[in-house]
Amino acid sequence: MRSLLSSIGIPGLILILVIALIIFGPSKLPEIGRAFGNTLKEFKKATNDLISHDKEENTNSEEKNKLVALEKSEKTGN
């Protein structure tokens, strides 16, 4: 998202805002902005949840592998 905004630049962003103002009118722009902001917030939250869930699974898998290795070493040591 950041690379898209940096490639558009300030003049492009102003042009997009002017076109949105013409199409939707001044009364709808705050509502559209809030909806867009909420959408981005939900997307970011879902992405962070997936990342944390993946990290949790990796941690659990590593702990399970360590336990299995420990059990094997105890069996071969006895």
Contacts in CASP RR format, 6 or more apart in sequence:
PFRMAT RR
TARGET T0000
AUTHOR 0000-0000-0000
METHOD contacts of the structure
MODEL  1
MRSLLSSIGIPGLILILVIALIIFGPSKLPEIGRAFGNTLKEFKKATNDL
ISHDKEENTNSEEKNKLVALEKSEKTGN
5 13 0 8 1.000
8 16 0 8 1.000
20 29 0 8 1.000
20 32 0 8 1.000
21 29 0 8 1.000
24 32 0 8 1.000
END
